[in-house]
Amino acid sequence: GPGENLDAAPVALRDSIAPLRRVPYVGQLIFVAGAYFAAAKLSLFFAIPPGYATTVWPPSGIAVAAMLLLGNRVWPGVWAGVGLVNAFVDASVLTAALIACGNTLEAFVGAVLIRRQVGGFYEFDSGEDVIRFVAIAASSALFAATIGVGAIALHNSVVTRELAQNWWTWWEGDTVGIILVTPLILSWSARESRAPSRRRTIEAVAFGLVLLLATALIFGGSNESFTVLSLVFMIPPIIIWAAFRLGQREVTLASATACSVAIWYTVQGRGPFALPSLNQTLLLLLAFVSTVVTTGLVLSAVVRQRSRVNQALQGALRVLAEQAIRDPMTGLYNRRFLREFLGRELIRARRAGAGLAAIMMDLDHFKRVNDSLGHLVGDTLLQTIARRITESLRGTDVVARFGGDEFIVL
């Protein structure tokens, strides 16, 4: 299928997923189906009573990440995992098959669009990439929600109001699941180019402790709704800390941790989001999860982009500084550098009471070479002379091109 070739992916990512890609195709399908099924069963613990309403459906993010990492050809594994999950919730064979088609199409469309529209593969290269990724997640979730709810409506008689509410809950859960879980899997699937420093490790541990303490205080400290709602605004600064000081891997993990804690306490009827109205609860959780995840990803992408721009700018400045003191044709130092360097060397030689030798040489009858053989041959001759002079010097000596066919050695 399209986008199967991962040659354009970063080397660290290709190396880290290489063992899984060497697994036989059937093994990959079993792995994907098992991962989807296990995540779905675990996600039901986060369902908000009554029923199976959940503000995040992690299996949708797992399905998209699987197709990004292993290729679109693993779609039968996604289809089998979805069908197996629905078979355990007493859905008919036709309903389970249709729901499986919807979720598989969601993952397929999401993976294809992410490859084509998002710059980074396992890390976002810019804030625009994050916005495009969120839009793709919301768009691809339309397939699963529409087909899934339609399949349920065909099997059971559902009133229009309940149909719309079920569609909204389904779309919300899949969208947030992709936004939350897919970057988490992708970022932690790639090996870091270098081992983290001791200072960064200590800071990461401190950050984790602060995050856990803050989430426990906000969501587990009160049984009355909205009594600690203002404390929820403590979470974004903590995520910003991770974005500026750590990296996208830590941001995705921190976002997943904060959102999981919020959802868990809400399911238990605790925290500022535990409201009598299920719709209001889901909306608050959707706003919280979307804000935390999107803010963290956008900021970390912007910080990463700024770092790349600074490195490129510093490299360009070094190149310009080097070009300012180099002769473009021979690569030797030019007259400008010679003037500054000779002044410093004379001062140093007088201070040390040492000598300084300056040798000036030119090429006799060099004009004849240009006139008879052309300037291209003349340039080649100058380059050869420059190379031979350089190879004949010590490491402490300096050679510069003073004029057209004139060289100075210090």
Salt bridges, closest charged atoms under 4 A:
GLU123 OE1 - ARG304 NE 2.76
ASP125 OD1 - ARG304 NH1 2.78
ASP125 OD1 - ARG308 NH1 3.91
ASP129 OD1 - ARG132 NH2 2.45
GLU192 OE2 - ARG200 NH2 3.66
GLU192 OE1 - ARG249 NH1 3.55
GLU203 OE2 - ARG245 NE 2.90
GLU250 OE2 - ARG200 NH2 3.15
GLU322 OE2 - ARG326 NE 2.64
ASP327 OD2 - ARG401 NH1 3.22
GLU345 OE1 - ARG348 NH2 2.78
ASP371 OD2 - LYS367 NZ 2.83
ASP397 OD1 - ARG394 NH2 3.04
